């Protein structure tokens, strides 16, 4: 996935070329406005790469990009942000019409932190997998009812064990539907590569998965590392070099962070994620989760389950404890605030134990 501003045609085209040259079979670009969608038209004219467009919150942009790309991706949980009074079925029907008219595939992309709110309400808070599956099955059935079969599904979580379980359960019911695999917010390398490897080894080795993505928090000029890591994991699986699977982070500090992408509103986010890892080294033996998210799209929801969460706006960073907001702080102050809260949590848990 490109990490440059989509409307910067020159920069995004250059990154598409870099990813394509590194071996990416599909390059995903996010669009959030008409200007972004129109930029994709220009970008598509400059590359032979297969482009997938993430429609973000605006399904109507499919009309602009569909004639020029290979795949449209939508997130069922994001269909509620625009035209709230319009049923999601009508919005998906519009995407399908554009895809069918222009021979585009569709990916139904379901993420743990942005699941259809209607599905979440049906299950207990500690069951994050059932809402994802309900949403996936519902959308598959709707696409089938429209006689549209050129689609795949992705079910992603930051916990590789949950990625394994949710994809296995989906495939048991819908073995006919291609799966796109990935661990979302896998974080910084090498941890992000390890988490991804855990999930891929268990799924791909069992014949599950048709496309993959490795999501790492790296600067723009290192995005090709995601392609290298993905191909190495696949090569190892094919050669039988499967490593021992561990419950990653179960008894130690777990830092999750989203990949650098075009939604990031301040590139200081990547540096901040590295600083968080360095600053929290002293707490590595404590079973806590810290989430560092780079944008307003996924940041608020995908920090809710972390013990401490940071989601980054252009000029400040929101600090959270679970769903509770602790305040918004400048980038040069957030590490001190985070350390105060981390020390407090460690002291509280030590007192209980």
N, C-alpha and C positions, 0 to 999 in steps of 0.2 A: 504494500500500500504506500502510495506517495505521501510524503510528509510536508511538501512545499505548499504554499498557498495556491489553490487550484487556479485562481484567476491570473496568477503569474505564469503565463503560457510558456515563456522561455525556460524558467526554472523547473516547472513541472514536466515539460517535454524532456529536458535533460535528465531528470530523475527517472522518468519512464524508460529512457534509453539505457541508463545505467542498470536498472533492475532487469530489463529485458536481456541486456548483454551478460548479466550475471547468471542468467538461466531461469528467470521467472517466466512461466508459461502464461500467466494471467497477471496483469497489473491493475490494481484497484485504485480508483480516484474518488474522493468524496466531493459531493456538490451540496451546497446549502442555500443557493440563490440562483437567480436567472443568470447573473454575471458568471458564476461558476460553471453553470451548464453550457453557456455559450463558449466559455474558454475550453471546455472539453471538446467541442466541435473542432476548434483550431488545433488542439493537441492531437486529436485522432488523425488529422490530416498529415501529421508529421511523423507518424510511427506505424510500424507493421505489427506492433504488439497487440495481443488480445486485451482489450480494455474492459474492465468491470466498473460500473459506476454505482457508488453507494448513494442512494437517494436521500439519506439522512431523514429529515422531518417533512420533506416536501415531495410528495408522490407525483405532483403535476410536472416536475422537471423531467420526467420520463419522456414526455413528448418531444423535448428538445434533443436529448442525448441518444435516444433509442436508435435513430437511423445511423449512428456513427460508432456504436460500441457492440461488444459481443455479449455482455451480460448486464442485467440490472439487479441490484441488491436492495432489498428493503427489510426493515426491522419491524415486526408486528407491534412491538411496544412503542414505536415512534409514530404510528399512524394516528395517534390521538392528539398530537400537538397542533395540527392545523385543521381548520374546519371541523371542530369538535362535534358539531351537530350531524355531520355526515357519517353514515355507517362505514366501518372499515371495509366491508365487502365491496362497497361502491368504489372506494379508493384502489383496492387491489384489482378490481375489474378494469380500471383505467390503466394500471400498469401492465396488466396482461394484454390488453388491446394493443398497446404500443409494442410490447415484446413480440406478439404474434405477427403484427404487421411488418416488423423489421427483422425477423428471424433472430431475436435475442433470447438468450437463456435468462432465467430468473434464479436468484438465490434468496431463500427465506432465511434471514440471519437473525438468530435468537441468542441474546446475551443474558447472562445471569442477572446483571444489574439494571436491565431495562426491559423486563418482561411485561407483557400485556397486564395492566393493573387489575383487570377483571379476573384473570386467572390466579393472581397472587392471593386475592381475597378468599379463594376457595380452600386454601390449604394452611396448615400451621406454619408459623414463621421459620421453623427449622427444616421445612421441606422446600428446598429451592428447585428440586429437579422436576417434580410433578407439574408445576405451572409451566415450565419450559416445554415439557412434552405435550401437555394439553394444547398449548399454542401452536406447536409444530404440527400436530396431527390435524388440528382444525384448519390450518391454512393449507395443508396438503389436500384435505378433502374438498376445500373450496376451489383450489386450482384444478383438481380433477373434475369437479362439476362443470367447469368452464371448458373442459376438453383441452386443457393446456398441460402438457406433460414434460415440457423442456425446462425442468426446474430441479434444483438441489436444495438441501437444507443444511444449515450449520447450527450447532448447539454448543455454546462456548461458556466456560467458567474459568476463573483464575486458579481453581483447585484441580490439578490433573486427575485426581481420583474421581471427582464429579464429572469431568469430561468423559472419562471412560464409562462410567455408569449411565449417563444420560444418552450417550450415543449407542451403547449396547441395547438399552431398552427401546430406543426409537427403532433401531434396525430389526429388532425382533418382530415388531408390528408392521413396519414398512420396509421390508428388505428391497423393495423395488425402487426406492428413492435414493439417488446418489447423495453421499455425505461429504461436506467440506469440513475438515478437521482443523481445530486450533485451540490453543490455551490462551484465553484473552488476558490481558494485563500480566503476561508472564514475567515481565520485569527486565532487569538489567542482566546482561551476560556476566558470568556463565550460568547463574541460577535460572534465568529464563529459558535457556537452552535445555537445562536438566529437566525442568518441569514439562516442557514440551515433549522431550524424549520419552518421559514416563508414559504420557498419554498415547503418543504415536506408536510406541513399541507394543503396547497392549492391544490397540485397535487395528493398526495396519497389519500386524502379524496374524490377525484373525480374519483378514480379508475385508475389513471395514475402512472406508475412506476412499474418495475418488480424487479430491484435491486437498491440499494442505496449505496452511499459512503458519509461519513462525513469527510471533509478535514480540519484538524486543525494544526496550527503551534505549535507543542509540541516537547520536546526532545524524543529521541528514546525510552527511557524506559517508556514513557507515551503514546505510540501510541495506546494502547488498549482503551484509553479514547474515541477514535473515534467510536469504536464498541459499547461501553456502551452508548454513546450519541445517536447513530443511533437507537439502539434497544429501548431506552427510548422514543424517538420521535414516533416510530412506535407503541409502546404500548399505548402511550397517544392518538394517533389518533384512534386506535382501540377502546379505552375506551371512546371516545368522549371528551377527555380532550384537546380540541383544544384551543390554546390561541389567544388573539386578534392579528391580523396581523397589523403591522405598516410599514410605509415606512422607513425602517431602514437607519439611517444616512442621511436622506434627508436634514435636517437642522443642522446637527452637523458634527464634524470631523469624517471621516470614514477611518479607517486603514484596508487595505486588505493585507493579506500575504499568501503566498502559503504554503501548508503543507510540513512538513519535509519529504523528500523522498530521494531515492538513487541518485538523480541527484544533490542534494545539494553538492557543492564543498568545503564548509567550515562550520563545525557544529556551528561556531560562529554566523551563520545566525539566528538561533533560539533565541539566547540570544539577538542579535541585535534587532529583532522584538519586544521583550519585552521591551528593552530599549527605542525604538522609542515610544511605547505606553506610557511609564512612562514620557518621556521627553516632549511629546506633550500634556500632560494633561491640561496644561494651555490654550491650543487652542481648547478645546473640543466643544465650542459653535460656532465655525466657520465652515461653510459648505465647507470643503476642503477634498480631498481624497489623502491619502499617501499610496503608494504601496511598499511593501517590498518583493522582490522576491529572491529566494535562488539559482538560477542557470542560466546558459547561454542559456538553451533550451527555456524556457518560459519568462525569465526575460526581455530581450530587448523589445519584443512585448507587453507583458502584463503590462508594466509600461507606455505605450504610452498614455493611456487615463487618467492617474492620474495627479493631480495637481503637485505632487512631487513623484518621484519614485526612489527606490533604488534596483539595482539588483547586487547580490553579486558574485564576482569571488573568486578564492582561496585566494588571498592576498590583494584584494582591493575591494571597493564598488563603483559602477557607480552611480552617482547622476544625475537625469533627471528632467526636467520640461516639462511634456507632451512628445513630441517626441524629444525635444532638449536636448542634452547631456551637462551637466554643468561641468563635470570633473570626474576623478576617484581618490578616496581618501582612505588612509589606514583605517582599521577598527576602530582604536583608534582616528581618526579625523572626521569620517563621521557624528557623532551626532552634533558636533558644526557646520559643514557646512550645515546640514539639518536645524538646528534651524535658521541659518542666512537666508536661503531661505524661510522658513516658516514665519518668522517675516516680511520679505519683501512682501510676498504675502498678508499677513493680513493687512499690512499698505496700500498697493495699493488698496485693496478692500474697506477698510474703507474710504479711500480718495474719491473713486468713489461714495460710498453710502452716 
